[in-house]
């Protein structure tokens, strides 16, 4: 006789183990970003001034000083913002009670995109808003960002960041399938019970 309860218990154990691994990937992702985003802010600000020498010259050191101060404030605030907004539980599927797996494509791409990345795009857009107020951003690029409500192009971070997301998604797919397996096991249990009732009738 099939032990449906044991099968459910095994799936639930697997789910909890996968959640631990997924949270480790979340922390890896956040740790990488907290190192890379501040460097990105500083590099983008310097490049913006360097690539528009006429604007930089017209502003002079005194005119650029407030902008540099703002950029350094963004640099200082970045780690806490990343923890608060990119690391927020409600953006990470494994913290939800359950998700439905999509057999055709990775879950986050087909359901609602990878929400932590959307939060990240909004955070890094702040440096371009600061630069735009000093006419140090390409107008077309800035328009695209405003439409997207965040950084509009491919994220400019290391392969390690992309790898952490990819590995998280693999674990997420396994996690969702385990949840769906529980549904299947419970349905089979109900069918077996119904069949037993028929035999006893």
C-alpha positions in Angstrom: 0.0 0.0 0.0 1.3 3.4 -1.0 2.3 5.6 2.0 1.1 9.0 0.7 1.9 10.8 4.0 5.5 9.7 3.7 5.7 10.9 0.2 4.3 14.3 1.2 6.7 14.5 4.2 9.7 13.8 1.9 8.6 16.6 -0.5 8.2 19.0 2.4 11.7 18.1 3.6 13.1 18.7 0.1 11.3 22.1 0.0 12.8 23.2 3.3 16.3 22.2 2.1 15.8 24.1 -1.2 14.6 27.2 0.7 17.9 27.2 2.7 19.9 27.0 -0.5 17.9 29.7 -2.2 18.3 32.0 0.8 22.1 31.4 0.6 21.9 32.5 -3.1 19.9 35.6 -2.1 22.6 36.6 0.4 25.4 35.9 -2.2 23.6 38.2 -4.7 23.1 41.0 -2.1 26.8 40.7 -0.9 28.0 41.0 -4.5 25.8 44.0 -5.2 26.9 45.8 -2.0 30.4 45.7 -3.3 29.7 46.5 -7.0 27.0 49.1 -6.8 29.0 51.8 -4.9 31.9 51.3 -7.4 29.4 51.7 -10.3 28.1 55.0 -8.9 31.6 56.4 -8.6 32.7 55.2 -12.0 29.5 56.5 -13.8 29.8 59.9 -12.2 33.5 60.3 -13.1 32.9 59.0 -16.7 29.9 61.4 -17.1 32.1 64.4 -16.3 35.0 63.1 -18.3 33.0 62.4 -21.4 31.4 65.9 -21.3 34.4 68.1 -20.7 32.7 71.3 -21.9 29.9 70.9 -19.4 32.4 70.0 -16.6 34.5 73.0 -17.5 31.5 75.3 -17.4 30.6 74.0 -14.0 34.1 74.1 -12.6 35.3 72.5 -9.4 32.8 74.5 -7.3 29.9 73.6 -9.6 30.8 69.9 -9.6 31.4 69.7 -5.8 27.6 69.5 -4.9 27.2 66.7 -7.5 30.2 64.8 -6.2 28.8 65.1 -2.7 25.4 63.7 -3.8 27.1 60.8 -5.6 29.1 60.0 -2.4 25.9 60.1 -0.4 24.5 57.5 -2.9 27.6 55.4 -2.5 27.3 55.5 1.3 23.6 54.7 1.2 23.8 51.9 -1.4 24.5 48.9 0.9 21.6 49.6 3.2 19.3 50.3 0.3 20.2 47.0 -1.3 19.5 45.1 1.8 16.2 46.9 2.4 14.8 47.1 -1.2 16.5 44.4 -3.2 16.6 41.9 -0.3 13.0 42.5 0.7 11.2 39.2 1.4 8.2 39.9 -0.7 10.4 40.2 -3.8 11.9 36.7 -3.5 9.6 33.8 -4.5 11.1 31.3 -2.0 9.8 33.4 0.9 6.2 33.0 -0.4 4.0 30.1 0.6 4.1 28.6 -2.8 4.4 29.3 -6.5 3.2 27.6 -9.7 6.0 26.2 -11.9 5.9 27.0 -15.6 7.2 24.0 -17.6 8.0 26.0 -20.7 10.4 28.6 -19.2 12.0 29.8 -16.0 9.4 30.9 -13.5 10.5 34.5 -12.9 10.7 35.2 -16.6 7.2 34.1 -17.4 5.3 35.2 -14.3 6.4 38.6 -13.1 10.1 39.0 -13.9 12.8 38.8 -11.3 11.5 41.5 -8.9 14.8 42.0 -7.0 16.3 43.1 -10.3 13.6 45.6 -10.8 14.3 47.1 -7.4 18.0 47.1 -8.3 17.4 49.0 -11.5 15.5 51.7 -9.5 18.3 52.0 -7.1 21.1 52.5 -9.6 18.9 54.9 -11.6 19.4 57.5 -8.8 22.9 58.3 -9.9 21.7 59.2 -13.4 19.0 61.4 -12.0 21.7 63.3 -10.1 23.9 63.6 -13.2 21.0 64.7 -15.4 20.4 67.7 -13.1 23.8 68.9 -14.2 23.3 68.0 -17.9 25.8 65.2 -17.7 23.5 62.4 -19.1 22.6 61.7 -22.7 19.0 62.9 -23.1 17.9 59.9 -25.1 19.3 57.5 -22.5 17.6 59.5 -19.7 14.3 59.4 -21.5 14.5 55.6 -21.8 15.2 55.3 -18.1 12.3 57.5 -17.2 10.0 55.3 -19.3 11.4 52.2 -17.7 11.3 53.8 -14.2 14.8 52.5 -13.7 18.1 51.6 -15.5 16.8 50.6 -18.9 19.6 48.5 -20.4 21.5 45.3 -19.5 22.8 45.5 -15.9 26.4 46.5 -15.8 27.6 44.1 -13.1 29.9 41.1 -13.0 29.2 37.5 -14.2 29.1 36.5 -10.6 26.0 38.5 -10.1 24.3 36.9 -13.1 25.4 33.5 -12.0 23.9 33.9 -8.5 20.5 34.8 -10.1 20.8 31.9 -12.6 21.5 29.4 -9.8 18.7 30.8 -7.7 16.3 30.3 -10.6 17.4 26.6 -11.0 16.7 26.0 -7.3 13.4 27.9 -7.6 12.3 25.6 -10.4 13.0 22.5 -8.3 11.2 24.1 -5.3 8.1 24.8 -7.3 8.1 21.3 -8.8 8.3 19.8 -5.3 5.2 21.8 -4.3 3.4 20.6 -7.4 4.4 17.1 -6.6 2.6 17.4 -3.2 -0.6 18.4 -5.1 -0.2 15.3 -7.3 0.4 13.0 -4.3 -2.6 14.3 -2.4 -4.8 13.9 -5.5 -3.6 10.3 -5.8 -4.3 9.7 -2.1 -7.9 11.0 -2.7 -8.3 8.7 -5.7 -7.0 5.7 -3.7 -9.4 6.5 -0.9 -12.3 6.8 -3.4 -11.3 3.5 -5.0 -11.2 1.8 -1.6 -14.7 3.1 -0.8 -16.0 1.7 -4.0 -14.5 -1.7 -3.3 -16.1 -1.7 0.2 -19.5 -0.7 -1.1 
